[in-house]
């Protein structure tokens, strides 16, 4: 399973009413959804995610989330 598939599955579990494949994922999320996704990503990948990471750029779509996770893993 690729990281993108893992993250898609995680999003579907954490916020089941949101379309994980949406081109505008951030627009579909409320603050609780954003927080749940960031907390789950941080736990699952052992990375540090802060409120500053909750940007439309980082959470725009599945690809941008994967990019953010990979960038954080390299830090």
Biopython code that builds the backbone (N, CA, C, O; Angstrom):
import numpy as np
from Bio.PDB.StructureBuilder import StructureBuilder

atoms = [
    (1, "UNK", "N", (0.849, -1.174, 0.000)),
    (1, "UNK", "CA", (0.000, 0.000, 0.000)),
    (1, "UNK", "C", (0.898, 1.242, 0.000)),
    (1, "UNK", "O", (1.839, 1.333, 0.789)),
    (2, "UNK", "N", (0.608, 2.177, -0.870)),
    (2, "UNK", "CA", (1.398, 3.408, -0.940)),
    (2, "UNK", "C", (0.997, 4.350, 0.193)),
    (2, "UNK", "O", (-0.046, 4.178, 0.823)),
    (3, "UNK", "N", (1.835, 5.334, 0.437)),
    (3, "UNK", "CA", (1.526, 6.323, 1.473)),
    (3, "UNK", "C", (0.227, 7.055, 1.145)),
    (3, "UNK", "O", (-0.569, 7.341, 2.038)),
    (4, "UNK", "N", (0.014, 7.356, -0.135)),
    (4, "UNK", "CA", (-1.216, 8.039, -0.540)),
    (4, "UNK", "C", (-2.440, 7.182, -0.216)),
    (4, "UNK", "O", (-3.448, 7.699, 0.265)),
    (5, "UNK", "N", (-2.359, 5.889, -0.475)),
    (5, "UNK", "CA", (-3.482, 4.999, -0.164)),
    (5, "UNK", "C", (-3.700, 4.904, 1.343)),
    (5, "UNK", "O", (-4.840, 4.879, 1.808)),
    (6, "UNK", "N", (-2.595, 4.850, 2.114)),
    (6, "UNK", "CA", (-2.706, 4.813, 3.579)),
    (6, "UNK", "C", (-3.406, 6.064, 4.099)),
    (6, "UNK", "O", (-4.290, 5.983, 4.951)),
    (7, "UNK", "N", (-3.001, 7.224, 3.577)),
    (7, "UNK", "CA", (-3.581, 8.486, 4.036)),
    (7, "UNK", "C", (-5.047, 8.588, 3.614)),
    (7, "UNK", "O", (-5.875, 9.077, 4.383)),
    (8, "UNK", "N", (-5.376, 8.136, 2.409)),
    (8, "UNK", "CA", (-6.779, 8.129, 1.977)),
    (8, "UNK", "C", (-7.620, 7.297, 2.946)),
    (8, "UNK", "O", (-8.683, 7.732, 3.387)),
    (9, "UNK", "N", (-7.141, 6.113, 3.267)),
    (9, "UNK", "CA", (-7.865, 5.230, 4.181)),
    (9, "UNK", "C", (-8.012, 5.880, 5.562)),
    (9, "UNK", "O", (-9.073, 5.797, 6.181)),
    (10, "UNK", "N", (-6.946, 6.522, 6.036)),
    (10, "UNK", "CA", (-6.982, 7.182, 7.327)),
    (10, "UNK", "C", (-8.024, 8.304, 7.332)),
    (10, "UNK", "O", (-8.793, 8.435, 8.285)),
    (11, "UNK", "N", (-8.049, 9.110, 6.272)),
    (11, "UNK", "CA", (-9.018, 10.202, 6.192)),
    (11, "UNK", "C", (-10.436, 9.644, 6.179)),
    (11, "UNK", "O", (-11.320, 10.187, 6.841)),
    (12, "UNK", "N", (-10.658, 8.571, 5.438)),
    (12, "UNK", "CA", (-11.987, 7.962, 5.380)),
    (12, "UNK", "C", (-12.426, 7.446, 6.740)),
    (12, "UNK", "O", (-13.619, 7.447, 7.045)),
    (13, "UNK", "N", (-11.474, 7.003, 7.568)),
    (13, "UNK", "CA", (-11.798, 6.525, 8.912)),
    (13, "UNK", "C", (-12.053, 7.679, 9.878)),
    (13, "UNK", "O", (-12.973, 7.623, 10.694)),
    (14, "UNK", "N", (-11.234, 8.722, 9.778)),
    (14, "UNK", "CA", (-11.303, 9.833, 10.732)),
    (14, "UNK", "C", (-12.464, 10.783, 10.434)),
    (14, "UNK", "O", (-13.151, 11.233, 11.351)),
    (15, "UNK", "N", (-12.681, 11.086, 9.160)),
    (15, "UNK", "CA", (-13.774, 11.976, 8.756)),
    (15, "UNK", "C", (-14.553, 11.298, 7.620)),
    (15, "UNK", "O", (-14.391, 11.654, 6.453)),
    (16, "UNK", "N", (-15.387, 10.332, 7.964)),
    (16, "UNK", "CA", (-16.053, 9.503, 6.945)),
    (16, "UNK", "C", (-17.009, 10.253, 6.016)),
    (16, "UNK", "O", (-17.306, 9.753, 4.931)),
    (17, "UNK", "N", (-17.489, 11.407, 6.393)),
    (17, "UNK", "CA", (-18.429, 12.135, 5.541)),
    (17, "UNK", "C", (-17.742, 13.011, 4.506)),
    (17, "UNK", "O", (-18.410, 13.644, 3.688)),
    (18, "UNK", "N", (-16.409, 13.053, 4.533)),
    (18, "UNK", "CA", (-15.637, 13.888, 3.622)),
    (18, "UNK", "C", (-15.095, 13.023, 2.487)),
    (18, "UNK", "O", (-14.647, 11.898, 2.713)),
    (19, "UNK", "N", (-15.138, 13.554, 1.270)),
    (19, "UNK", "CA", (-14.594, 12.852, 0.108)),
    (19, "UNK", "C", (-13.075, 13.017, 0.101)),
    (19, "UNK", "O", (-12.570, 14.096, -0.211)),
    (20, "UNK", "N", (-12.352, 11.961, 0.440)),
    (20, "UNK", "CA", (-10.894, 12.015, 0.528)),
    (20, "UNK", "C", (-10.246, 12.312, -0.817)),
    (20, "UNK", "O", (-9.103, 12.767, -0.859)),
    (21, "UNK", "N", (-10.941, 12.068, -1.902)),
    (21, "UNK", "CA", (-10.388, 12.309, -3.234)),
    (21, "UNK", "C", (-10.788, 13.664, -3.814)),
    (21, "UNK", "O", (-10.532, 13.938, -4.986)),
    (22, "UNK", "N", (-11.402, 14.493, -3.015)),
    (22, "UNK", "CA", (-11.834, 15.812, -3.472)),
    (22, "UNK", "C", (-10.641, 16.676, -3.866)),
    (22, "UNK", "O", (-9.587, 16.621, -3.233)),
    (23, "UNK", "N", (-10.817, 17.469, -4.909)),
    (23, "UNK", "CA", (-9.782, 18.419, -5.315)),
    (23, "UNK", "C", (-9.738, 19.624, -4.385)),
    (23, "UNK", "O", (-8.799, 20.417, -4.435)),
    (24, "UNK", "N", (-10.748, 19.760, -3.543)),
    (24, "UNK", "CA", (-10.833, 20.872, -2.598)),
    (24, "UNK", "C", (-11.148, 20.335, -1.203)),
    (24, "UNK", "O", (-12.095, 20.775, -0.551)),
    (25, "UNK", "N", (-10.347, 19.391, -0.766)),
    (25, "UNK", "CA", (-10.562, 18.716, 0.508)),
    (25, "UNK", "C", (-10.647, 19.704, 1.669)),
    (25, "UNK", "O", (-11.514, 19.568, 2.533)),
    (26, "UNK", "N", (-9.760, 20.691, 1.696)),
    (26, "UNK", "CA", (-9.749, 21.655, 2.800)),
    (26, "UNK", "C", (-11.094, 22.354, 2.949)),
    (26, "UNK", "O", (-11.534, 22.620, 4.068)),
    (27, "UNK", "N", (-11.744, 22.649, 1.842)),
    (27, "UNK", "CA", (-13.031, 23.344, 1.875)),
    (27, "UNK", "C", (-14.127, 22.481, 2.497)),
    (27, "UNK", "O", (-15.123, 23.009, 2.992)),
    (28, "UNK", "N", (-13.953, 21.170, 2.477)),
    (28, "UNK", "CA", (-14.962, 20.262, 3.032)),
    (28, "UNK", "C", (-14.763, 19.999, 4.522)),
    (28, "UNK", "O", (-15.622, 19.395, 5.165)),
    (29, "UNK", "N", (-13.640, 20.447, 5.072)),
    (29, "UNK", "CA", (-13.308, 20.142, 6.461)),
    (29, "UNK", "C", (-13.700, 21.274, 7.401)),
    (29, "UNK", "O", (-13.552, 22.451, 7.075)),
    (30, "UNK", "N", (-14.202, 20.897, 8.573)),
    (30, "UNK", "CA", (-14.391, 21.885, 9.631)),
    (30, "UNK", "C", (-13.170, 21.803, 10.546)),
    (30, "UNK", "O", (-12.271, 20.994, 10.314)),
    (31, "UNK", "N", (-13.137, 22.626, 11.567)),
    (31, "UNK", "CA", (-11.953, 22.679, 12.429)),
    (31, "UNK", "C", (-11.693, 21.356, 13.147)),
    (31, "UNK", "O", (-10.540, 20.980, 13.356)),
    (32, "UNK", "N", (-12.745, 20.657, 13.521)),
    (32, "UNK", "CA", (-12.563, 19.357, 14.178)),
    (32, "UNK", "C", (-11.985, 18.333, 13.208)),
    (32, "UNK", "O", (-11.150, 17.516, 13.595)),
    (33, "UNK", "N", (-12.420, 18.371, 11.961)),
    (33, "UNK", "CA", (-11.893, 17.466, 10.945)),
    (33, "UNK", "C", (-10.418, 17.718, 10.686)),
    (33, "UNK", "O", (-9.629, 16.779, 10.582)),
    (34, "UNK", "N", (-10.048, 18.988, 10.582)),
    (34, "UNK", "CA", (-8.644, 19.349, 10.370)),
    (34, "UNK", "C", (-7.806, 18.856, 11.542)),
    (34, "UNK", "O", (-6.755, 18.248, 11.343)),
    (35, "UNK", "N", (-8.268, 19.116, 12.762)),
    (35, "UNK", "CA", (-7.543, 18.700, 13.958)),
    (35, "UNK", "C", (-7.404, 17.180, 14.011)),
    (35, "UNK", "O", (-6.330, 16.666, 14.321)),
    (36, "UNK", "N", (-8.473, 16.468, 13.714)),
    (36, "UNK", "CA", (-8.438, 15.001, 13.742)),
    (36, "UNK", "C", (-7.446, 14.454, 12.722)),
    (36, "UNK", "O", (-6.702, 13.520, 13.020)),
    (37, "UNK", "N", (-7.431, 15.022, 11.539)),
    (37, "UNK", "CA", (-6.500, 14.567, 10.503)),
    (37, "UNK", "C", (-5.060, 14.844, 10.931)),
    (37, "UNK", "O", (-4.209, 13.960, 10.830)),
    (38, "UNK", "N", (-4.776, 16.045, 11.403)),
    (38, "UNK", "CA", (-3.412, 16.384, 11.812)),
    (38, "UNK", "C", (-2.936, 15.500, 12.958)),
    (38, "UNK", "O", (-1.796, 15.037, 12.945)),
    (39, "UNK", "N", (-3.786, 15.260, 13.942)),
    (39, "UNK", "CA", (-3.406, 14.420, 15.077)),
    (39, "UNK", "C", (-3.142, 12.986, 14.630)),
    (39, "UNK", "O", (-2.181, 12.361, 15.079)),
    (40, "UNK", "N", (-3.979, 12.472, 13.763)),
    (40, "UNK", "CA", (-3.818, 11.098, 13.295)),
    (40, "UNK", "C", (-2.559, 10.953, 12.443)),
    (40, "UNK", "O", (-1.824, 9.976, 12.584)),
    (41, "UNK", "N", (-2.308, 11.915, 11.565)),
    (41, "UNK", "CA", (-1.089, 11.881, 10.749)),
    (41, "UNK", "C", (0.153, 11.940, 11.641)),
    (41, "UNK", "O", (1.107, 11.192, 11.426)),
    (42, "UNK", "N", (0.145, 12.815, 12.625)),
    (42, "UNK", "CA", (1.286, 12.957, 13.524)),
    (42, "UNK", "C", (1.568, 11.653, 14.257)),
    (42, "UNK", "O", (2.720, 11.232, 14.362)),
    (43, "UNK", "N", (0.531, 11.021, 14.758)),
    (43, "UNK", "CA", (0.680, 9.758, 15.479)),
    (43, "UNK", "C", (1.158, 8.642, 14.556)),
    (43, "UNK", "O", (2.091, 7.909, 14.885)),
    (44, "UNK", "N", (0.518, 8.522, 13.413)),
    (44, "UNK", "CA", (0.813, 7.418, 12.504)),
    (44, "UNK", "C", (2.211, 7.506, 11.910)),
    (44, "UNK", "O", (2.879, 6.487, 11.738)),
    (45, "UNK", "N", (2.658, 8.721, 11.595)),
    (45, "UNK", "CA", (3.948, 8.869, 10.917)),
    (45, "UNK", "C", (5.053, 9.410, 11.815)),
    (45, "UNK", "O", (6.168, 9.637, 11.344)),
    (46, "UNK", "N", (4.770, 9.619, 13.088)),
    (46, "UNK", "CA", (5.787, 10.080, 14.020)),
    (46, "UNK", "C", (6.354, 11.440, 13.667)),
    (46, "UNK", "O", (7.557, 11.675, 13.786)),
    (47, "UNK", "N", (5.478, 12.336, 13.230)),
    (47, "UNK", "CA", (5.899, 13.675, 12.846)),
    (47, "UNK", "C", (5.234, 14.693, 13.759)),
    (47, "UNK", "O", (4.247, 14.395, 14.432)),
    (48, "UNK", "N", (5.784, 15.891, 13.769)),
    (48, "UNK", "CA", (5.208, 16.971, 14.558)),
    (48, "UNK", "C", (4.420, 17.902, 13.639)),
    (48, "UNK", "O", (4.980, 18.504, 12.723)),
    (49, "UNK", "N", (3.130, 18.013, 13.890)),
    (49, "UNK", "CA", (2.269, 18.906, 13.121)),
    (49, "UNK", "C", (1.655, 19.924, 14.068)),
    (49, "UNK", "O", (1.121, 19.569, 15.119)),
    (50, "UNK", "N", (1.737, 21.173, 13.692)),
    (50, "UNK", "CA", (1.237, 22.264, 14.518)),
    (50, "UNK", "C", (0.054, 22.941, 13.824)),
    (50, "UNK", "O", (-0.276, 22.620, 12.682)),
    (51, "UNK", "N", (-0.568, 23.867, 14.519)),
    (51, "UNK", "CA", (-1.698, 24.610, 13.946)),
    (51, "UNK", "C", (-1.284, 25.328, 12.663)),
    (51, "UNK", "O", (-2.092, 25.489, 11.748)),
    (52, "UNK", "N", (-0.019, 25.760, 12.601)),
    (52, "UNK", "CA", (0.469, 26.461, 11.411)),
    (52, "UNK", "C", (0.471, 25.570, 10.165)),
    (52, "UNK", "O", (0.511, 26.074, 9.043)),
    (53, "UNK", "N", (0.428, 24.250, 10.361)),
    (53, "UNK", "CA", (0.410, 23.312, 9.237)),
    (53, "UNK", "C", (-0.987, 23.153, 8.647)),
    (53, "UNK", "O", (-1.138, 22.579, 7.569)),
    (54, "UNK", "N", (-1.995, 23.646, 9.327)),
    (54, "UNK", "CA", (-3.388, 23.503, 8.891)),
    (54, "UNK", "C", (-3.742, 24.610, 7.902)),
    (54, "UNK", "O", (-4.587, 25.462, 8.178)),
    (55, "UNK", "N", (-3.089, 24.582, 6.757)),
    (55, "UNK", "CA", (-3.323, 25.602, 5.737)),
    (55, "UNK", "C", (-4.039, 25.000, 4.531)),
    (55, "UNK", "O", (-3.957, 23.794, 4.295)),
    (56, "UNK", "N", (-4.732, 25.830, 3.777)),
    (56, "UNK", "CA", (-5.360, 25.322, 2.556)),
    (56, "UNK", "C", (-4.332, 24.697, 1.601)),
    (56, "UNK", "O", (-4.644, 23.746, 0.885)),
    (57, "UNK", "N", (-3.134, 25.227, 1.597)),
    (57, "UNK", "CA", (-2.086, 24.671, 0.721)),
    (57, "UNK", "C", (-1.716, 23.247, 1.148)),
    (57, "UNK", "O", (-1.586, 22.367, 0.296)),
    (58, "UNK", "N", (-1.545, 23.007, 2.443)),
    (58, "UNK", "CA", (-1.150, 21.688, 2.936)),
    (58, "UNK", "C", (-2.283, 20.678, 2.898)),
    (58, "UNK", "O", (-2.035, 19.478, 2.781)),
    (59, "UNK", "N", (-3.518, 21.141, 2.996)),
    (59, "UNK", "CA", (-4.668, 20.239, 3.075)),
    (59, "UNK", "C", (-5.605, 20.376, 1.877)),
    (59, "UNK", "O", (-6.773, 19.994, 1.947)),
    (60, "UNK", "N", (-5.088, 20.922, 0.782)),
    (60, "UNK", "CA", (-5.913, 21.152, -0.405)),
    (60, "UNK", "C", (-6.509, 19.864, -0.947)),
    (60, "UNK", "O", (-7.702, 19.795, -1.245)),
    (61, "UNK", "N", (-5.668, 18.844, -1.072)),
    (61, "UNK", "CA", (-6.115, 17.554, -1.602)),
    (61, "UNK", "C", (-5.191, 16.473, -1.072)),
    (61, "UNK", "O", (-4.262, 16.756, -0.315)),
    (62, "UNK", "N", (-5.443, 15.255, -1.464)),
    (62, "UNK", "CA", (-4.675, 14.123, -0.972)),
    (62, "UNK", "C", (-3.196, 14.245, -1.310)),
    (62, "UNK", "O", (-2.350, 13.932, -0.472)),
    (63, "UNK", "N", (-2.867, 14.691, -2.508)),
    (63, "UNK", "CA", (-1.466, 14.839, -2.904)),
    (63, "UNK", "C", (-0.739, 15.868, -2.040)),
    (63, "UNK", "O", (0.418, 15.662, -1.673)),
    (64, "UNK", "N", (-1.404, 16.968, -1.717)),
    (64, "UNK", "CA", (-0.747, 17.986, -0.895)),
    (64, "UNK", "C", (-0.543, 17.488, 0.536)),
    (64, "UNK", "O", (0.430, 17.872, 1.185)),
    (65, "UNK", "N", (-1.430, 16.652, 1.031)),
    (65, "UNK", "CA", (-1.257, 16.066, 2.364)),
    (65, "UNK", "C", (-0.061, 15.119, 2.358)),
    (65, "UNK", "O", (0.753, 15.141, 3.281)),
    (66, "UNK", "N", (0.048, 14.292, 1.327)),
    (66, "UNK", "CA", (1.190, 13.376, 1.205)),
    (66, "UNK", "C", (2.491, 14.178, 1.155)),
    (66, "UNK", "O", (3.465, 13.815, 1.813)),
    (67, "UNK", "N", (2.514, 15.254, 0.390)),
    (67, "UNK", "CA", (3.704, 16.100, 0.285)),
    (67, "UNK", "C", (4.070, 16.685, 1.642)),
    (67, "UNK", "O", (5.246, 16.709, 2.005)),
    (68, "UNK", "N", (3.077, 17.157, 2.399)),
    (68, "UNK", "CA", (3.333, 17.718, 3.723)),
    (68, "UNK", "C", (3.931, 16.658, 4.653)),
    (68, "UNK", "O", (4.901, 16.927, 5.362)),
    (69, "UNK", "N", (3.352, 15.458, 4.649)),
    (69, "UNK", "CA", (3.850, 14.379, 5.504)),
    (69, "UNK", "C", (5.290, 14.036, 5.137)),
    (69, "UNK", "O", (6.136, 13.897, 6.020)),
    (70, "UNK", "N", (5.575, 13.899, 3.862)),
    (70, "UNK", "CA", (6.932, 13.564, 3.429)),
    (70, "UNK", "C", (7.922, 14.660, 3.797)),
    (70, "UNK", "O", (9.051, 14.368, 4.192)),
    (71, "UNK", "N", (7.511, 15.918, 3.672)),
    (71, "UNK", "CA", (8.375, 17.032, 4.039)),
    (71, "UNK", "C", (8.668, 17.001, 5.546)),
    (71, "UNK", "O", (9.804, 17.223, 5.964)),
    (72, "UNK", "N", (7.660, 16.731, 6.339)),
    (72, "UNK", "CA", (7.838, 16.681, 7.793)),
    (72, "UNK", "C", (8.718, 15.497, 8.204)),
    (72, "UNK", "O", (9.486, 15.598, 9.161)),
    (73, "UNK", "N", (8.610, 14.390, 7.491)),
    (73, "UNK", "CA", (9.436, 13.224, 7.808)),
    (73, "UNK", "C", (10.908, 13.493, 7.525)),
    (73, "UNK", "O", (11.776, 12.906, 8.170)),
    (74, "UNK", "N", (11.198, 14.359, 6.583)),
    (74, "UNK", "CA", (12.581, 14.677, 6.228)),
    (74, "UNK", "C", (13.211, 15.686, 7.185)),
    (74, "UNK", "O", (14.433, 15.832, 7.212)),
    (75, "UNK", "N", (12.404, 16.368, 7.954)),
    (75, "UNK", "CA", (12.925, 17.400, 8.868)),
    (75, "UNK", "C", (13.558, 16.777, 10.095)),
    (75, "UNK", "O", (14.047, 17.494, 10.968)),
]
sb = StructureBuilder()
sb.init_structure("model")
sb.init_model(0)
sb.init_chain("A")
sb.init_seg("    ")
for serial, (resi, resn, name, xyz) in enumerate(atoms, 1):
    if name == "N":
        sb.init_residue(resn, " ", resi, " ")
    sb.init_atom(name, np.array(xyz, "f"), 0.0, 1.0, " ", f" {name:<3s}", serial, name[0])
structure = sb.get_structure()
